[in-house]
Amino acid sequence: MAISIDRDDTQLIDVPRGLTNVVVAETRIGDVRGAEGFFHYRGESGVDLATDARFEDAWSLVALGTLPQGEAAAAAFRARTAAARAIPESARDALSALAGSGLDPMAQLRSGLALVSAADGRRPFYDETQGERTADGIRLAAVTPTLIAALHRWAHAQGPIAPDPDLGPVADYLRMLTGVVPDQRLAAALGSYLTAAIDHGFNASTFTARVIASTGADLASCVGGALGALAGPLHGGAPARTLDMLDEIGTPERAEDWVRERIQSGGRIMGFGHAVYRTEDPRSRLLRGVAQQLRADGLASDRVDLAVAVEQTVLRVLDELKPGRALRTNVELYAAVVMEACGIPRELFTPTFAMARIIGWGAHACEQVEDGKILRPSSRYVGPLS
Ligand SMILES: CC(C)(COP(=O)(O)OP(=O)(O)OC[C@H]1O[C@@H](n2cnc3c(N)ncnc32)[C@H](O)[C@@H]1OP(=O)(O)O)[C@@H](O)C(=O)NCCC(=O)NCCS
């Protein structure tokens, strides 16, 4: 039977592949300026905030709209987030079973946040006030480090470690993971990375969160979808692969052949290239410095030197083999080097990235649902008609 098409195809608007340069929303949360190599949160330079490792201040800025005004406000925000770190008792059995399921850590985090959210009694955004939605965002972001660490420890037959509200969220994450209060310099290094990772324009995971929020779904569903997008190797799944690359290359002299072979066989070099930056990713410059400082302080291995040497070779070969593309180092190479120096296992690199980005997802989801319009684009059917 022939299918009749009643849609008015003259109304369709074609957009570039990958939605490149297509504006789909207005936002007050932040922006990435690709040509300048600059990003900001609500007008505050992301690099400046990250240089001072002001993770909780940046969290407040993105989630609540302002930097804390004065020490009392900063302490109040810290206390608010610290009080939201614990895993609900009623979810513990299901979470420990999840940890033993063999699912990869990102899938566990997705399911774990759904379990925590159900135990909390979270409701669809559609039914909540904007204040309740913001509180949901703070709760899910606060519990995520506890959850990542607990799932990891359960999976390795170790009991989870309860959060310590007297420690900042970054140091406490490392403590809950390793059982040891970290060297303050390591916590600051990780804090710089996480501060720089809170938000970054309309990347794939943020857009995913906003699409789900536009339906009025609950925040755990928005975050679950965003985690799925983040897990992809072209997005947040890249950092572990950059270390796999450094392992395979082994020594700086072998980098040239390895990189040429990889590009000539059609592969991509993880940790390089960006959808928006056409200059050096400012987060890469920041984290290279952080990694080199850790090396100088004796807190990072010669992995840092290898990364610096390989980076130079990759940039030279990319310029030669992909001329005119302006492919530069992105955030992932030195993020991986810093996370490794902090003692974070490779399989937790992407969950750790998510522990920061979930703050941005929460803010974006709140902003999108307030718009009140469901996101529902079109496609052009090009298959056969019977
Ligand atoms: C981030 C990324 C997905 C952006 O993709 P994009 O927007 O399509 O990239 P561009 O439009 O700038 O570049 C496309 C071209 O450059 C090539 N390219 C982009 N990044 C590359 C890389 N890391 N290694 C080799 N080639 C790369 C593509 O193959 C393509 O070449 P072609 O036109 O000859 O096929 C891409 O750079 C990539 O895959 N990087 C590696 C994964 C990574 O580190 N992701 C983390 C991002 S923060």
The ligand as an SDF file (V2000), in Angstrom:
LIG
                    3D

 48 50  0  0  0  0  0  0  0  0999 V2000
   36.6380   15.7890   18.9630 C   0  0  0  0  0  0  0  0  0  0  0  0
   36.2840   15.3020   17.5750 C   0  0  0  0  0  0  0  0  0  0  0  0
   35.1890   14.2150   17.6780 C   0  0  0  0  0  0  0  0  0  0  0  0
   35.7340   16.4800   16.7770 C   0  0  0  0  0  0  0  0  0  0  0  0
   35.3260   15.9880   15.5450 O   0  0  0  0  0  0  0  0  0  0  0  0
   34.9120   16.9150   14.3320 P   0  0  0  0  0  0  0  0  0  0  0  0
   34.1580   18.0790   14.8330 O   0  0  0  0  0  0  0  0  0  0  0  0
   34.2770   16.0740   13.3160 O   0  0  0  0  0  0  0  0  0  0  0  0
   36.3510   17.3920   13.8680 O   0  0  0  0  0  0  0  0  0  0  0  0
   36.7960   18.4200   12.6880 P   0  0  0  0  0  0  0  0  0  0  0  0
   35.5970   18.8020   11.8850 O   0  0  0  0  0  0  0  0  0  0  0  0
   37.6190   19.4560   13.3120 O   0  0  0  0  0  0  0  0  0  0  0  0
   37.7770   17.5420   11.8500 O   0  0  0  0  0  0  0  0  0  0  0  0
   37.3760   16.5880   11.0180 C   0  0  0  0  0  0  0  0  0  0  0  0
   38.6000   16.0890   10.2540 C   0  0  0  0  0  0  0  0  0  0  0  0
   39.7690   16.0430   11.0540 O   0  0  0  0  0  0  0  0  0  0  0  0
   40.1040   14.6960   11.3240 C   0  0  0  0  0  0  0  0  0  0  0  0
   40.3800   14.5680   12.7530 N   0  0  0  0  0  0  0  0  0  0  0  0
   39.7410   15.2120   13.7470 C   0  0  0  0  0  0  0  0  0  0  0  0
   40.2780   14.8410   14.9280 N   0  0  0  0  0  0  0  0  0  0  0  0
   41.2560   13.9590   14.6440 C   0  0  0  0  0  0  0  0  0  0  0  0
   42.1500   13.2340   15.4530 C   0  0  0  0  0  0  0  0  0  0  0  0
   42.1160   13.3140   16.7700 N   0  0  0  0  0  0  0  0  0  0  0  0
   43.0280   12.4010   14.8510 N   0  0  0  0  0  0  0  0  0  0  0  0
   43.0520   12.3030   13.5080 C   0  0  0  0  0  0  0  0  0  0  0  0
   42.2320   12.9670   12.6960 N   0  0  0  0  0  0  0  0  0  0  0  0
   41.3370   13.7880   13.2580 C   0  0  0  0  0  0  0  0  0  0  0  0
   38.8680   13.9120   10.9590 C   0  0  0  0  0  0  0  0  0  0  0  0
   39.1610   12.5900   10.6000 O   0  0  0  0  0  0  0  0  0  0  0  0
   38.3750   14.6960    9.7880 C   0  0  0  0  0  0  0  0  0  0  0  0
   39.2290   14.4860    8.6910 O   0  0  0  0  0  0  0  0  0  0  0  0
   38.6520   14.2170    7.2160 P   0  0  0  0  0  0  0  0  0  0  0  0
   37.8050   15.4040    6.9040 O   0  0  0  0  0  0  0  0  0  0  0  0
   39.8850   14.0820    6.3940 O   0  0  0  0  0  0  0  0  0  0  0  0
   37.8350   12.9620    7.3540 O   0  0  0  0  0  0  0  0  0  0  0  0
   37.5270   14.7440   16.8550 C   0  0  0  0  0  0  0  0  0  0  0  0
   38.5250   15.7310   16.8100 O   0  0  0  0  0  0  0  0  0  0  0  0
   38.0590   13.4740   17.4760 C   0  0  0  0  0  0  0  0  0  0  0  0
   37.5730   12.3880   17.1780 O   0  0  0  0  0  0  0  0  0  0  0  0
   39.0930   13.5750   18.3800 N   0  0  0  0  0  0  0  0  0  0  0  0
   39.6170   12.4110   19.0530 C   0  0  0  0  0  0  0  0  0  0  0  0
   38.7160   12.0030   20.2150 C   0  0  0  0  0  0  0  0  0  0  0  0
   38.8490   12.9580   21.3790 C   0  0  0  0  0  0  0  0  0  0  0  0
   39.9360   13.2700   21.8250 O   0  0  0  0  0  0  0  0  0  0  0  0
   37.6750   13.3690   21.8940 N   0  0  0  0  0  0  0  0  0  0  0  0
   37.6180   14.2740   23.0240 C   0  0  0  0  0  0  0  0  0  0  0  0
   37.1320   15.6230   22.6060 C   0  0  0  0  0  0  0  0  0  0  0  0
   37.2910   16.8190   23.9030 S   0  0  0  0  0  0  0  0  0  0  0  0
  1  2  1  0
  2  3  1  0
  2  4  1  0
  2 36  1  0
  4  5  1  0
  5  6  1  0
  6  7  2  0
  6  8  1  0
  6  9  1  0
  9 10  1  0
 10 11  2  0
 10 12  1  0
 10 13  1  0
 13 14  1  0
 14 15  1  0
 15 16  1  0
 15 30  1  0
 16 17  1  0
 17 18  1  0
 17 28  1  0
 18 19  1  0
 18 27  1  0
 19 20  2  0
 20 21  1  0
 21 22  1  0
 21 27  2  0
 22 23  1  0
 22 24  2  0
 24 25  1  0
 25 26  2  0
 26 27  1  0
 28 29  1  0
 28 30  1  0
 30 31  1  0
 31 32  1  0
 32 33  2  0
 32 34  1  0
 32 35  1  0
 36 37  1  0
 36 38  1  0
 38 39  2  0
 38 40  1  0
 40 41  1  0
 41 42  1  0
 42 43  1  0
 43 44  2  0
 43 45  1  0
 45 46  1  0
 46 47  1  0
 47 48  1  0
M  END
$$$$
